[in-house]
């Protein structure tokens, strides 16, 4: 008994409390690392998704260009075939250059 008749309390050991605090700190650290890893993975996935969208947009643009070039190529091939015909060449010469055959007479009407 103590001086005034109270029982003395036994000193409490800090070991179990320290052990609990160390476990808590370890769990806290693991949780923070886990959250950071998840955030990092989500950031990487987001960046890859944006890059995929950009590439798909570029692909669509290139496909449109390719279609335009193929259409232009078909038009030029048709023009080449027409230019190999003498009647078409003659019509172009008359229309664009104003050429006439030697025995033709041209009448121009003014508006």
MONOR-V835067 format. One record per residue. RES is the residue in one letter. SS is DSSP state (alpha for helix, beta for strand, coil for the rest). OMEGA is omega as a letter, one per 40 degrees, with the letter a starting at -180 (none if undefined). NEAR is the number of other C-alpha atoms within 12 Angstrom. Layout:
RES/SS/OMEGA/NEAR
RES/SS/OMEGA/NEAR
//
This chain:
X/coil/a/9
X/coil/a/8
X/coil/a/7
X/coil/i/7
X/coil/i/7
X/coil/i/8
X/coil/i/9
X/coil/i/11
X/coil/i/9
X/coil/i/7
X/coil/a/7
X/coil/i/10
X/coil/i/10
X/coil/a/10
X/alpha/a/11
X/alpha/i/11
X/alpha/i/12
X/alpha/a/13
X/alpha/i/13
X/alpha/i/13
X/alpha/i/14
X/alpha/i/14
X/alpha/i/14
X/alpha/i/14
X/alpha/i/14
X/alpha/i/14
X/alpha/i/14
X/alpha/i/14
X/alpha/i/14
X/alpha/i/14
X/alpha/a/14
X/alpha/i/14
X/alpha/i/14
X/alpha/i/14
X/alpha/i/14
X/alpha/i/14
X/alpha/i/14
X/alpha/i/14
X/alpha/i/14
X/alpha/i/14
X/alpha/i/14
X/alpha/i/14
X/alpha/i/14
X/alpha/i/14
X/alpha/i/14
X/alpha/i/14
X/alpha/i/14
X/alpha/i/14
X/alpha/i/14
X/alpha/i/14
X/alpha/i/14
X/alpha/i/14
X/alpha/i/14
X/alpha/a/14
X/alpha/i/14
X/alpha/i/14
X/alpha/i/14
X/alpha/i/14
X/alpha/i/14
X/alpha/i/14
X/alpha/i/14
X/alpha/i/14
X/alpha/i/14
X/alpha/i/14
X/alpha/a/14
X/alpha/i/14
X/alpha/i/14
X/alpha/i/14
X/alpha/i/14
X/alpha/i/14
X/alpha/i/14
X/alpha/i/14
X/alpha/i/14
X/alpha/i/14
X/alpha/a/14
X/alpha/i/14
X/alpha/i/14
X/alpha/i/14
X/alpha/i/16
X/alpha/i/14
X/alpha/i/15
X/alpha/a/17
X/alpha/i/17
X/coil/i/13
X/coil/a/14
X/alpha/a/12
X/alpha/i/13
X/alpha/i/17
X/alpha/i/19
X/alpha/i/19
X/alpha/i/18
X/alpha/a/18
X/alpha/i/16
X/alpha/a/16
X/alpha/a/12
X/alpha/a/12
X/alpha/i/11
X/coil/a/13
X/coil/i/17
X/coil/i/17
X/coil/a/12
X/coil/a/7
X/coil/a/7
X/coil/i/9
X/coil/a/9
X/coil/i/12
X/coil/i/7
X/coil/i/7
X/coil/i/5
X/coil/i/4
X/coil/none/3
//
